[in-house]
Amino acid sequence: MQRLKKRWGINSNFQLVMILVVFAVTGSSAAKLATPLTNYLGITAENFSGWIYWPVRIVLIFPIYQVLLVFFGFIFGQFKFFWNFEKKMLSRMGLAFLFTSKDDA
């Protein structure tokens, strides 16, 4: 746990627990919210092959997860950590332009 705390730049065990809770709640919530979204779009396991259904569902879960991660981070008092986490993750995916303004260029 010490290595994880050092890597994430956190000091307290309480903060570590809050961060792990946010990850757990976010993952569960994103997966749960994907079901009504895919049903609304008519993308169900009955209508599509698993080779199509699951990749589409995962692609839909991704943006839901990103939004919920920051939202639950805020709710659990860890907004700063998750905002920085989000920026770092999306920049590694080549989406850093989402966080830069014209003034930064």
Secondary structure, DSSP 8 states (H G I E B T S, - for coil): -HHHHHHHT---HHHHHHHHHHHHHHHHHHHHHHHHHHHHTT--TTTS-HHHHHHHHHHHHHHHHHHHHHHHHHHTT-HHHHHHHHHHHHHHTT-GGGG--TTT-
